[in-house]
Amino acid sequence: MSKIRPLFNPYFTVSTPDGRNGIRIRQLKIPDFRKQIMDGWQAKALPSRTYNANHGRERGRRSFDIDDPCKSQLVELIREQVRLLATEYNYQGRPATLASSQILLYTQGPGCPVHCDDQDAADDDYGIGTVMFNWANQLVVLLFLTQEDTDFTGGQLFFPNADFYVNAVPGKLIAFPGHYKYKHGVTPILSGTRVLLQTTWRFDL
């Protein structure tokens, strides 16, 4: 079982008593890349970088990543939103660095267990199996690329601390801090393929 050591950072000032105050949702106009992405997945499906991630228990091993030129185009749309969102998260004036981006495809199966994203292995400093939550400078921004109840069923993003569920609509962007007050998961995928672009951003403090 992983040991969890939150690391408080006073520069992070978002008030999040119920794990919902820092969630932001926007609706963007985006090109329809669904066929292009599905064709790329059929040609070469790669295990996602979160395929075997350990968030206290193993993921459903059902998420895949693809390399596609459309990813860069969509990341730039998200980058502009991150610049605007920085003012709402006390990050204004701090450079935003793209830490990771994946086009994730979830096929029929268990979805994803509840977890939080701002965590780093800290074995060398705190012992084997320790996870450090930074609390400070990571923003998670997701962009849905497929339509719930049309391209797939099930597969809702949910935040248990807030009892909050998010329906997938192409172009819907959802942003939230990576720390543990924003634990989230994905309900089981009942049919079809759920596709989204997952990005994480770091802000210099």
C-alpha positions in Angstrom: 0.0 0.0 0.0 1.5 3.4 -1.0 2.3 5.9 1.8 0.8 9.3 1.1 2.6 12.5 2.2 0.8 15.7 1.2 3.2 18.7 0.8 1.6 22.0 1.6 2.6 25.0 -0.6 1.4 28.4 0.6 1.5 29.8 -2.9 -1.5 27.7 -3.9 -4.5 29.7 -2.7 -7.6 28.1 -4.4 -10.2 27.5 -1.7 -11.4 23.9 -2.1 -13.4 22.9 1.0 -15.6 20.5 -0.9 -13.4 19.6 -3.8 -15.5 21.5 -6.3 -14.7 25.2 -6.1 -11.7 24.8 -8.4 -13.5 22.9 -11.2 -13.9 24.9 -14.4 -15.8 23.8 -17.5 -15.7 25.4 -20.9 -17.3 24.4 -24.3 -14.9 24.8 -27.2 -15.5 24.6 -31.0 -13.1 21.9 -32.2 -12.7 19.9 -35.5 -14.2 16.5 -35.5 -11.2 14.2 -35.3 -13.1 11.1 -34.2 -12.7 9.0 -37.4 -9.0 10.1 -37.7 -8.3 9.0 -34.1 -10.2 5.7 -34.4 -8.3 4.9 -37.6 -5.0 5.7 -35.9 -6.0 3.5 -32.9 -6.9 0.6 -35.2 -3.5 0.9 -37.0 -1.4 1.2 -33.9 -2.8 1.2 -30.4 -0.2 2.0 -27.7 -0.5 1.5 -24.0 -1.1 4.9 -22.4 1.4 6.2 -19.9 -1.3 5.8 -17.2 -2.0 2.2 -18.3 -0.3 0.6 -15.3 -0.4 3.6 -12.9 -0.8 2.7 -9.3 -3.2 5.1 -7.4 -3.6 2.8 -4.5 -4.9 0.0 -6.7 -4.4 -1.0 -10.3 -6.3 0.7 -13.1 -8.6 -1.2 -15.4 -5.8 -1.7 -18.0 -8.2 -0.4 -20.7 -6.7 3.0 -21.7 -4.7 3.4 -24.8 -2.8 6.3 -26.5 -2.2 7.1 -30.1 0.3 9.4 -31.8 -1.6 11.7 -34.2 -1.0 15.1 -35.7 -4.3 16.3 -34.4 -3.0 16.1 -30.9 -0.7 19.1 -31.4 -3.6 21.2 -32.8 -5.8 20.4 -29.9 -3.0 21.0 -27.3 -2.6 24.5 -28.7 -6.4 25.2 -28.2 -6.0 24.0 -24.6 -2.9 26.1 -24.1 -4.9 29.2 -24.8 -7.5 28.2 -22.3 -4.8 27.5 -19.7 -3.5 31.0 -20.2 -7.0 32.3 -19.4 -7.6 30.0 -16.5 -4.3 31.0 -14.9 -5.9 34.1 -13.6 -8.5 32.0 -11.7 -5.9 29.8 -10.0 -3.5 32.4 -8.7 -1.1 31.4 -11.5 -1.2 34.7 -13.4 2.2 35.8 -14.7 3.7 32.3 -14.2 4.8 30.4 -17.3 2.7 27.3 -18.0 4.7 24.3 -19.2 3.0 21.3 -20.8 4.0 18.3 -18.6 2.1 15.6 -20.5 -0.5 15.0 -23.1 -2.2 11.8 -24.2 -5.1 11.0 -26.5 -6.8 8.4 -24.3 -9.1 5.7 -25.6 -11.1 3.8 -23.0 -12.7 0.6 -24.3 -15.4 -1.5 -22.7 -14.3 -2.4 -19.2 -13.9 -1.1 -15.7 -13.0 2.5 -16.4 -10.6 4.1 -14.0 -10.5 4.0 -10.1 -10.6 7.1 -8.1 -7.2 8.8 -7.9 -5.6 12.3 -8.1 -3.0 13.3 -10.6 -0.5 15.5 -8.8 1.7 12.8 -7.4 5.3 11.9 -7.7 7.2 8.8 -6.6 9.3 9.8 -3.6 11.1 6.5 -2.8 14.5 8.0 -2.4 13.5 10.6 0.1 10.7 9.0 2.0 10.9 5.2 1.5 9.7 2.7 -1.0 6.1 3.0 -2.1 5.8 6.6 -0.9 3.7 9.0 -3.1 4.2 12.8 -2.7 1.3 15.1 -3.5 2.6 18.6 -4.4 -0.5 20.6 -3.9 1.0 23.5 -5.7 1.5 23.9 -9.4 -0.3 21.3 -11.5 -3.4 21.9 -13.4 -5.2 19.0 -15.1 -7.1 19.9 -18.3 -9.2 17.4 -20.1 -10.9 17.8 -23.5 -13.6 15.4 -24.5 -13.5 14.2 -28.1 -16.5 11.8 -28.2 -20.2 11.9 -27.4 -21.6 10.1 -24.4 -24.6 7.9 -25.4 -23.6 8.1 -29.1 -20.0 7.0 -29.3 -20.0 5.1 -26.0 -22.2 4.4 -22.9 -21.1 4.7 -19.3 -17.7 6.2 -18.7 -18.7 9.3 -16.8 -16.0 11.4 -15.2 -16.9 11.9 -11.5 -15.5 13.7 -8.5 -16.6 11.8 -5.3 -15.6 14.7 -2.9 -18.2 16.9 -4.7 -20.7 14.2 -5.8 -20.2 15.7 -9.2 -20.5 13.9 -12.6 -19.5 15.2 -16.0 -21.1 14.2 -19.2 -18.9 13.9 -22.3 -19.6 16.2 -25.2 -17.0 16.8 -28.0 -15.2 20.1 -27.2 -16.1 20.1 -23.5 -13.0 21.2 -21.6 -12.8 20.6 -17.8 -9.9 21.9 -15.7 -9.1 21.2 -12.0 -6.0 21.2 -9.7 -4.2 17.9 -9.5 -4.1 17.6 -5.7 -6.1 15.2 -3.6 -9.1 17.4 -3.0 -9.9 16.7 -6.7 -9.9 13.0 -6.6 -11.7 11.7 -9.6 -12.5 8.5 -11.5 -14.3 7.1 -14.5 -17.3 4.8 -14.2 -17.3 1.5 -16.2 -17.4 1.8 -20.0 -20.5 -0.3 -21.0 -20.1 -0.1 -24.7 -18.2 1.8 -27.5 -14.9 3.8 -27.1 -14.5 6.9 -24.9 -11.9 9.3 -26.2 -10.4 12.4 -24.7 -7.2 14.5 -24.7 -5.6 14.5 -21.2 -3.1 17.3 -20.5 -1.3 18.3 -17.4 0.4 21.7 -16.9 3.0 22.9 -14.5 3.4 26.5 -13.4 6.7 28.0 -12.2 6.3 29.2 -8.7 
